[in-house]
């Protein structure tokens, strides 16, 4: 189990570093130039590595643990934004960083090692249908949808991708996961998640959007894992697991509203001229 926990933590760290790399890039280039910036390309590569690490973690850990750890990438974003972007860091942020880390330790202890089990007969069909429906919903809401709606769709996209990945792991190793119908759901739902989240960030406030996505991508997959995919909590750890989940989600919401997170997610309106510190001002 230790390697699965390490993979989940590695995924969270990779997502955090990717966010900061892309934040720095948007302060140095704009438009198509930003898309081609080495830091953006490197960030996208890290996102891919993070996703693969999360798949490895799902091989032996339940969804409620893996998703909570991945959502805690906000901890890394806030810390790195302070160091790299010189963003403001509140005392509240420091407190909740400690709370989230402690909650994740409790969740890992409450879960134990749980190899993925065979999903119900109709699981693949319904997961693919829902993933395609999410792509359509994001497409319809893309131009005029409210930012919170787009954030909700983005969070659901990430959630369905995680649920599909957990179900797919019951068939074998990573290669078997890729070569089956659930791979369609992973890709489609993942695309809906990315597009919905980025569009929500473009139209709405960073804090509310990031908080919405974090809450959805922890609670929805966790519930599906427990109710549908036979994820279980160790005997005697039910109450600690619930408390830890609530604290982890609350911490993610608080950190999503941090000035440091805003500095990492919001591109500046002018290129960075003299160094990272100029791009890290936060109100």
C-alpha positions in Angstrom: 0.0 0.0 0.0 2.9 2.4 0.7 3.7 2.6 -3.0 0.1 3.5 -3.8 0.1 6.3 -1.2 3.4 7.5 -2.6 1.9 7.5 -6.1 -1.1 9.6 -5.0 1.2 12.1 -3.2 3.4 12.2 -6.2 0.4 13.0 -8.4 -0.6 15.9 -6.1 2.9 17.3 -6.1 3.1 17.0 -9.9 -0.2 18.8 -10.3 1.0 21.6 -8.0 4.3 22.1 -9.8 2.5 22.1 -13.1 0.1 24.8 -11.9 3.0 27.0 -10.9 5.0 26.4 -14.1 2.0 27.4 -16.2 1.4 30.4 -13.9 5.0 31.7 -14.5 4.6 31.1 -18.2 1.4 33.2 -18.4 3.3 36.0 -16.8 6.0 35.9 -19.5 4.0 35.2 -22.7 0.5 35.6 -23.9 -1.8 34.1 -26.5 -0.4 31.4 -28.7 3.1 32.3 -27.5 2.0 31.2 -24.0 0.7 27.9 -25.3 4.1 27.2 -26.9 6.1 28.4 -23.9 8.4 25.6 -22.5 7.0 26.0 -19.0 3.5 25.4 -20.3 4.6 22.3 -22.3 6.5 21.1 -19.3 3.4 21.6 -17.2 1.3 19.6 -19.5 3.8 16.8 -19.5 3.7 16.9 -15.6 -0.1 16.7 -15.8 0.2 13.5 -17.8 2.7 12.1 -15.3 0.4 13.0 -12.4 -2.6 11.3 -14.1 -0.6 8.1 -14.6 0.5 8.2 -10.9 -3.1 8.6 -9.9 -4.0 5.5 -12.0 -1.3 3.6 -10.2 -2.6 4.8 -6.8 -6.2 3.6 -7.7 -4.8 0.1 -8.2 -4.7 -0.4 -4.4 -6.4 2.6 -2.8 -10.1 3.5 -2.7 -11.4 6.5 -4.5 -12.1 8.6 -1.4 -8.4 8.5 -0.4 -6.9 9.1 -3.9 -9.2 11.9 -4.7 -8.6 13.6 -1.4 -4.9 13.4 -1.9 -5.1 14.7 -5.4 -7.3 17.6 -4.4 -4.7 18.5 -1.7 -2.5 19.6 -4.5 -3.8 23.0 -3.5 -1.5 22.7 -0.5 1.5 22.5 -2.9 0.1 25.3 -5.1 -0.2 27.7 -2.1 3.3 26.8 -0.8 5.0 27.0 -4.2 3.1 30.3 -5.0 4.6 31.8 -1.9 8.2 30.6 -2.8 8.2 31.1 -6.6 5.6 33.9 -7.1 6.1 35.7 -3.8 2.4 35.6 -3.3 0.8 36.5 0.0 0.3 33.7 2.6 -2.3 34.0 5.4 -1.9 32.5 8.9 -5.2 30.7 8.1 -3.5 29.1 5.2 -0.7 27.7 7.4 -3.2 26.3 9.8 -5.3 24.6 7.2 -2.2 23.2 5.4 -1.5 21.3 8.6 -5.1 20.2 9.0 -5.3 18.9 5.4 -2.0 16.9 5.8 -3.2 15.4 9.1 -6.6 14.5 7.5 -4.9 12.7 4.6 -2.9 10.6 7.0 -6.0 9.6 8.8 -7.7 8.7 5.5 -4.8 6.6 4.4 -4.9 4.7 7.7 -8.7 4.3 7.5 -8.6 2.7 4.1 -5.8 0.1 4.1 -4.9 -1.7 0.9 -7.9 -2.4 -1.3 -7.3 -3.9 -4.8 -9.9 -2.8 -7.3 -12.9 -5.1 -7.6 -15.0 -6.0 -10.6 -17.6 -3.3 -11.2 -21.4 -4.1 -11.7 -22.5 -5.4 -15.2 -23.9 -2.0 -16.4 -21.1 0.1 -15.0 -19.1 0.5 -18.2 -22.1 1.4 -20.3 -23.4 4.0 -17.9 -20.0 5.5 -17.2 -19.4 6.0 -21.0 -22.8 7.5 -21.4 -22.3 9.9 -18.5 -18.9 10.9 -19.8 -20.2 11.7 -23.3 -23.2 13.6 -21.7 -20.7 15.7 -19.7 -18.8 16.6 -22.9 -22.1 17.7 -24.4 -23.0 19.7 -21.3 -19.7 21.5 -21.2 -20.0 22.3 -24.9 -23.5 23.8 -24.4 -22.4 25.8 -21.3 -19.1 26.9 -22.7 -20.1 30.3 -24.2 -22.7 31.6 -21.7 -22.7 29.2 -18.8 -22.3 30.6 -15.3 -18.7 30.0 -13.9 -20.0 27.9 -11.0 -22.0 25.7 -13.4 -18.8 25.3 -15.5 -16.8 24.5 -12.4 -19.4 21.9 -11.3 -19.3 20.3 -14.8 -15.5 20.4 -14.6 -15.5 18.7 -11.2 -17.9 16.1 -12.4 -15.7 15.4 -15.4 -12.7 14.8 -13.2 -14.9 12.7 -10.9 -16.2 10.4 -13.7 -12.7 10.0 -15.1 -11.5 8.9 -11.6 -14.4 6.5 -11.2 -13.8 5.0 -14.7 -10.1 4.6 -13.9 -10.9 2.8 -10.6 -13.4 0.5 -12.4 -11.0 -0.2 -15.2 -8.3 -1.3 -12.9 -10.3 -4.4 -12.0 -9.4 -5.8 -15.4 -5.7 -5.9 -14.9 -2.6 -3.7 -15.2 -2.1 -0.3 -16.7 -2.0 -1.5 -20.3 -5.3 -3.4 -19.8 -6.8 -0.2 -18.4 -6.0 1.6 -21.6 -7.2 -1.1 -23.9 -10.8 -1.3 -22.9 -14.1 0.6 -23.4 -13.7 2.5 -20.0 -10.7 4.2 -21.6 -13.2 6.2 -23.7 -14.9 7.4 -20.5 -11.5 8.3 -18.9 -10.5 10.4 -21.9 -14.0 12.0 -22.6 -14.7 12.8 -18.9 -11.1 14.1 -18.4 -11.5 16.4 -21.4 -14.8 17.7 -20.0 -13.1 18.3 -16.7 -10.3 20.3 -18.2 -12.4 22.4 -20.5 -15.1 23.1 -17.9 -12.5 24.1 -15.2 -10.4 26.3 -17.5 -13.5 28.1 -18.8 -14.8 28.6 -15.3 -11.4 30.1 -14.3 -11.6 32.4 -17.3 -15.1 33.7 -16.4 -15.3 33.5 -12.6 -13.3 34.1 -9.4 -10.4 31.7 -8.8 -11.5 30.9 -5.2 -15.1 29.9 -5.9 -14.2 27.9 -9.0 -11.3 26.0 -7.4 -13.4 25.3 -4.2 -16.3 24.0 -6.3 -14.1 21.6 -8.3 -12.2 20.4 -5.2 -15.4 19.6 -3.2 -17.0 17.7 -6.2 -13.9 15.7 -7.1 -13.5 14.5 -3.5 -17.1 13.8 -2.5 -18.6 12.4 -5.8 -16.0 9.7 -6.6 -15.7 8.8 -2.9 -19.4 8.1 -2.7 -19.5 6.1 -5.9 -16.5 4.1 -4.8 -18.2 3.2 -1.5 -21.7 2.5 -2.9 -20.8 0.9 -6.3 -17.2 -0.2 -6.5 -16.9 -2.0 -3.1 -14.5 0.5 -1.5 -14.6 0.0 2.2 -13.4 1.7 5.4 -11.5 -0.4 8.0 -13.5 -1.6 11.0 -13.6 1.1 13.7 -12.3 3.8 11.4 -15.7 5.0 10.0 -16.0 8.1 12.2 -12.4 9.2 11.8 -12.7 8.7 8.0 -15.8 10.9 7.8 -14.2 13.6 10.0 -11.0 13.5 8.0 -12.9 13.8 4.8 -14.8 16.8 6.0 -11.6 18.5 7.3 -9.8 17.7 4.0 -12.6 19.2 1.9 -12.9 22.2 4.2 -9.1 22.8 4.0 -9.3 22.6 0.2 -12.0 25.2 0.2 -10.1 27.6 2.5 -6.9 27.2 0.5 -8.8 27.7 -2.8 -9.6 31.2 -1.5 -6.0 31.9 -0.6 -4.3 34.9 -2.3 -1.5 32.5 -3.1 -3.8 30.2 -5.1 -5.3 33.2 -6.9 -1.8 34.3 -7.9 -1.1 30.8 -9.3 -4.3 30.5 -11.2 -4.9 34.0 -12.6 -2.6 35.2 -15.4 -1.4 38.7 -15.3 -2.2 41.3 -17.9 1.3 42.2 -18.7 4.5 40.2 -19.4 6.9 39.6 -16.5 9.8 42.0 -17.0 12.2 41.6 -14.2 11.6 38.4 -12.3 8.9 36.2 -10.7 8.3 38.6 -7.8 6.5 41.1 -10.1 3.9 38.5 -11.0 3.2 37.5 -7.4 1.3 40.5 -6.1 -2.0 39.4 -4.5 -4.7 41.5 -3.0 
